[in-house]
């Protein structure tokens, strides 16, 4: 049996990109004869300037949306990261395994640090070290597979490196995990800037479709999506035609089609945009309905998270205790 783990950071409202690139994979993963754990990684939200009340609100919303999207407590473990102390305990041991150089090479660190400096903000040390905490999130459960979006591939590679290094230095302790990605729409791009991913923690403008957007808001954003200059028609070419290719990726992910084949069915952008808008609205409709039902009954969500933290703790504690012994720490 393979153990699956993945998480979502409560730094913004979840987007269509989160849903197609990760959450829908998670729902499919829990149907396998494997053990699946999914986590709201709230500690990761503290690496940048934040409003504490907003982090709590978005953490609860993220958990509610994951349940609304189809995760079922009977088939998987859903919990909040900060409710399981083993994540923070293991993170320090992995900081003692990682090097400064490999953390500074992380693309997201470079981008976020540059953005913070440009705005006159200080760069928190946790922004540099949080990939190690992410590795702890995964390794604490002896995870075999990590279903993530394409933008997280580098972090999973670091996790693999740290697991191998720790095992070689101190004896076999951790499973070396692998990342898994969806075939299409692994990286949904911003509708107004198709060279940048559709991120939940950055822009909240017309290029980002949120899972909880009303249907008319979704349609407006899709219909105003940037395509590409020139008269090349509807062609799937992510390098040369990122705008229209992003729309085709989204349509393919919503309908189960193939982007290149779908392109052959269109002669103009208008029809493509209308079909993409319709497909996205219908894809998100049941999630929005179920979210409203769960949000009206917060006690149910809280009970799921408490039970999930208990199950997660029971799995992680012996693994982390073993890591403490392996690295040379006395048992209490």
VEXMARDREN-498689 format. One line per 3 residues: number of its first residue (from 1); their letters; for each residue x, z, y of C-alpha. Coordinates in nm, 3 decimals. Last residue first. Layout:
<recs>
NUM = A = X Z Y  ...
</recs>
This chain:
<recs>
332 = XXX = 1.312 2.725 1.144  1.507 2.453 0.960  1.855 2.394 1.094
329 = XXX = 1.922 2.056 1.250  2.169 1.812 1.093  2.030 1.461 1.140
326 = XXX = 1.875 1.461 0.793  1.696 1.794 0.841  1.530 1.680 1.162
323 = XXX = 1.439 1.345 1.003  1.273 1.527 0.712  1.067 1.733 0.955
320 = XXX = 0.967 1.409 1.126  0.843 1.259 0.800  0.669 1.582 0.693
317 = XXX = 0.489 1.603 1.029  0.380 1.240 1.058  0.119 1.214 0.781
314 = XXX = -0.061 1.544 0.841  -0.042 1.488 1.216  -0.214 1.151 1.186
311 = XXX = -0.501 1.302 0.985  -0.552 1.581 1.238  -0.523 1.342 1.531
308 = XXX = -0.789 1.120 1.377  -1.032 1.409 1.332  -0.993 1.506 1.696
305 = XXX = -1.023 1.144 1.812  -1.340 1.082 1.612  -1.495 1.402 1.743
302 = XXX = -1.415 1.299 2.101  -1.580 0.960 2.047  -1.899 1.121 1.912
299 = XXX = -1.910 1.374 2.195  -1.897 1.092 2.449  -2.251 0.971 2.361
296 = XXX = -2.356 0.743 2.650  -2.013 0.582 2.640  -2.078 0.495 2.274
293 = XXX = -2.394 0.297 2.352  -2.238 0.121 2.652  -1.935 0.029 2.444
290 = XXX = -2.162 -0.121 2.174  -2.321 -0.357 2.426  -1.987 -0.456 2.582
287 = XXX = -1.835 -0.526 2.241  -2.138 -0.730 2.134  -2.106 -0.954 2.445
284 = XXX = -1.729 -1.006 2.435  -1.719 -1.308 2.204  -2.035 -1.457 2.354
281 = XXX = -1.895 -1.440 2.709  -1.558 -1.575 2.595  -1.712 -1.875 2.416
278 = XXX = -1.943 -1.963 2.705  -1.655 -1.946 2.956  -1.431 -2.158 2.732
275 = XXX = -1.707 -2.416 2.688  -1.767 -2.435 3.061  -1.393 -2.461 3.130
272 = XXX = -1.353 -2.747 2.883  -1.649 -2.935 3.029  -1.503 -2.910 3.378
269 = XXX = -1.146 -2.994 3.279  -1.213 -3.352 3.177  -1.191 -3.590 2.883
266 = XXX = -1.242 -3.331 2.612  -1.268 -3.342 2.231  -0.904 -3.430 2.171
263 = XXX = -0.800 -3.099 2.328  -0.977 -2.911 2.048  -0.747 -3.070 1.789
260 = XXX = -0.438 -2.957 1.979  -0.571 -2.604 2.027  -0.686 -2.540 1.667
257 = XXX = -1.031 -2.391 1.616  -1.140 -2.041 1.519  -1.394 -2.026 1.800
254 = XXX = -1.264 -1.750 2.027  -0.894 -1.797 1.946  -0.921 -2.173 1.984
251 = XXX = -1.103 -2.141 2.316  -0.838 -1.901 2.446  -0.554 -2.128 2.334
248 = XXX = -0.729 -2.429 2.489  -0.763 -2.244 2.821  -0.395 -2.148 2.809
245 = XXX = -0.300 -2.508 2.733  -0.497 -2.623 3.038  -0.290 -2.400 3.264
242 = XXX = 0.047 -2.426 3.091  0.073 -2.808 3.100  0.445 -2.892 3.065
239 = XXX = 0.557 -2.604 2.845  0.223 -2.515 2.684  0.140 -2.879 2.596
236 = XXX = -0.217 -2.919 2.470  -0.357 -3.215 2.661  -0.677 -3.244 2.862
233 = XXX = -0.617 -3.522 3.111  -0.274 -3.628 3.236  -0.397 -3.705 3.585
230 = XXX = -0.164 -3.483 3.782  -0.164 -3.115 3.872  -0.244 -2.852 3.612
227 = XXX = -0.531 -2.613 3.537  -0.585 -2.303 3.748  -0.892 -2.108 3.639
224 = XXX = -1.186 -2.110 3.881  -1.440 -2.184 3.607  -1.286 -1.910 3.393
221 = XXX = -1.307 -1.646 3.665  -1.663 -1.734 3.762  -1.781 -1.739 3.403
218 = XXX = -1.632 -1.397 3.329  -1.788 -1.249 3.645  -2.125 -1.395 3.543
215 = XXX = -2.095 -1.239 3.197  -2.023 -0.888 3.336  -1.663 -0.778 3.290
212 = XXX = -1.617 -0.501 3.031  -1.353 -0.684 2.827  -1.164 -0.767 3.146
209 = XXX = -1.082 -1.125 3.243  -0.773 -1.142 3.465  -0.696 -1.438 3.692
206 = XXX = -0.961 -1.356 3.950  -0.792 -1.038 4.070  -0.699 -0.708 3.906
203 = XXX = -0.326 -0.778 3.916  -0.097 -0.542 3.728  -0.184 -0.285 3.464
200 = XXX = -0.418 -0.492 3.245  -0.189 -0.793 3.206  -0.289 -1.155 3.147
197 = XXX = 0.058 -1.294 3.083  0.243 -1.490 3.349  0.312 -1.868 3.354
194 = XXX = -0.060 -1.937 3.363  -0.089 -1.790 3.712  -0.455 -1.801 3.816
191 = XXX = -0.599 -1.771 3.465  -0.333 -1.516 3.366  -0.193 -1.596 3.021
188 = XXX = -0.305 -1.495 2.676  -0.007 -1.415 2.452  -0.092 -1.406 2.084
185 = XXX = -0.363 -1.659 2.166  -0.311 -1.848 1.840  -0.172 -1.756 1.497
182 = XXX = -0.210 -1.381 1.548  0.108 -1.170 1.536  0.275 -0.936 1.286
179 = XXX = 0.574 -0.715 1.362  0.788 -0.575 1.081  0.869 -0.216 0.993
176 = XXX = 1.187 -0.057 0.850  1.061 0.250 0.660  1.236 0.564 0.778
173 = XXX = 1.438 0.844 0.617  1.716 0.697 0.402  2.036 0.885 0.470
170 = XXX = 2.192 1.013 0.792  2.403 0.733 0.935  2.268 0.431 0.748
167 = XXX = 1.906 0.545 0.768  1.937 0.619 1.141  2.089 0.275 1.206
164 = XXX = 1.826 0.091 1.000  1.540 0.273 1.172  1.694 0.222 1.515
161 = XXX = 1.735 -0.152 1.459  1.379 -0.190 1.330  1.242 -0.007 1.632
158 = XXX = 1.449 -0.228 1.862  1.295 -0.534 1.693  0.950 -0.380 1.745
155 = XXX = 1.026 -0.348 2.114  1.142 -0.708 2.141  0.821 -0.835 1.975
152 = XXX = 0.597 -0.652 2.222  0.524 -0.952 2.446  0.399 -1.150 2.144
149 = XXX = 0.100 -0.923 2.098  0.108 -0.655 1.832  0.023 -0.589 1.466
146 = XXX = 0.294 -0.343 1.348  0.347 -0.357 0.972  0.526 -0.122 0.729
143 = XXX = 0.486 0.209 0.913  0.671 0.513 0.784  0.429 0.718 0.998
140 = XXX = 0.683 0.875 1.234  0.856 0.535 1.252  0.590 0.367 1.463
137 = XXX = 0.528 0.620 1.739  0.898 0.709 1.731  0.985 0.346 1.807
134 = XXX = 0.743 0.358 2.099  0.918 0.673 2.218  1.245 0.480 2.199
131 = XXX = 1.087 0.196 2.398  0.997 0.468 2.654  1.360 0.540 2.739
128 = XXX = 1.418 0.322 3.044  1.077 0.378 3.202  1.113 0.746 3.110
125 = XXX = 1.411 0.770 3.347  1.173 0.700 3.633  1.264 0.423 3.876
122 = XXX = 1.214 0.531 4.235  0.967 0.345 4.453  1.058 0.124 4.748
119 = XXX = 0.830 -0.164 4.648  1.126 -0.381 4.548  1.272 -0.094 4.347
116 = XXX = 0.953 -0.056 4.146  0.929 -0.430 4.080  1.292 -0.449 3.971
113 = XXX = 1.243 -0.153 3.738  0.930 -0.313 3.593  1.100 -0.646 3.520
110 = XXX = 1.425 -0.506 3.384  1.246 -0.246 3.173  1.006 -0.509 3.037
107 = XXX = 1.298 -0.730 2.932  1.476 -0.455 2.737  1.849 -0.503 2.792
104 = XXX = 1.879 -0.161 2.956  1.765 -0.002 2.631  2.031 -0.183 2.428
101 = XXX = 2.302 -0.076 2.668  2.213 0.293 2.684  2.243 0.320 2.307
98 = XXX = 1.985 0.442 2.055  2.042 0.710 1.790  2.033 1.023 2.006
95 = XXX = 1.729 0.875 2.182  1.590 0.842 1.828  1.621 1.216 1.774
92 = XXX = 1.452 1.275 2.109  1.157 1.049 2.021  1.097 1.232 1.694
89 = XXX = 0.970 1.548 1.859  0.769 1.354 2.120  0.577 1.160 1.856
86 = XXX = 0.553 1.464 1.627  0.344 1.650 1.884  0.021 1.468 1.788
83 = XXX = -0.249 1.504 2.055  -0.027 1.322 2.307  -0.067 0.999 2.109
80 = XXX = -0.448 0.988 2.108  -0.620 0.913 1.778  -0.783 0.649 1.558
77 = XXX = -0.724 0.663 1.182  -0.875 0.376 0.984  -1.150 0.288 0.736
74 = XXX = -1.401 0.570 0.779  -1.320 0.598 1.149  -1.442 0.239 1.204
71 = XXX = -1.270 -0.005 1.439  -1.519 -0.271 1.547  -1.465 -0.363 1.909
68 = XXX = -1.687 -0.075 2.018  -1.455 0.172 1.844  -1.157 0.024 2.025
65 = XXX = -1.358 0.022 2.346  -1.433 0.394 2.321  -1.066 0.475 2.263
62 = XXX = -0.969 0.264 2.565  -1.236 0.428 2.782  -1.119 0.778 2.691
59 = XXX = -0.759 0.689 2.773  -0.874 0.512 3.091  -1.049 0.826 3.217
56 = XXX = -0.757 1.053 3.130  -0.507 0.817 3.296  -0.736 0.788 3.599
53 = XXX = -0.754 1.165 3.641  -0.375 1.189 3.629  -0.326 0.918 3.897
50 = XXX = -0.009 0.725 3.819  0.341 0.637 3.938  0.528 0.487 3.643
47 = XXX = 0.651 0.607 3.301  0.346 0.833 3.258  0.130 0.567 3.091
44 = XXX = 0.358 0.575 2.786  0.243 0.930 2.712  -0.114 0.795 2.679
41 = XXX = -0.045 0.586 2.370  -0.406 0.538 2.257  -0.336 0.508 1.885
38 = XXX = -0.434 0.304 1.582  -0.350 0.399 1.224  -0.419 0.171 0.926
35 = XXX = -0.373 0.239 0.555  -0.394 -0.075 0.342  -0.653 -0.242 0.122
32 = XXX = -0.727 -0.480 0.411  -1.039 -0.443 0.625  -0.851 -0.223 0.871
29 = XXX = -0.626 -0.517 0.955  -0.915 -0.734 1.075  -1.018 -0.474 1.332
26 = XXX = -0.655 -0.435 1.435  -0.613 -0.810 1.477  -0.912 -0.812 1.712
23 = XXX = -0.741 -0.542 1.917  -0.406 -0.718 1.954  -0.370 -1.057 2.120
20 = XXX = -0.736 -1.153 2.143  -0.860 -0.817 2.272  -0.558 -0.730 2.482
17 = XXX = -0.563 -1.077 2.639  -0.936 -1.048 2.708  -0.846 -0.740 2.905
14 = XXX = -0.845 -0.362 2.866  -0.886 -0.169 3.191  -0.557 -0.033 3.316
11 = XXX = -0.261 0.188 3.231  -0.410 0.333 2.913  -0.144 0.197 2.671
8 = XXX = -0.266 0.054 2.341  -0.125 0.133 1.999  -0.031 -0.009 1.661
5 = XXX = 0.028 0.120 1.309  -0.019 -0.033 0.963  0.079 0.137 0.637
2 = XX = 0.131 -0.098 0.345  0.000 0.000 0.000
</recs>
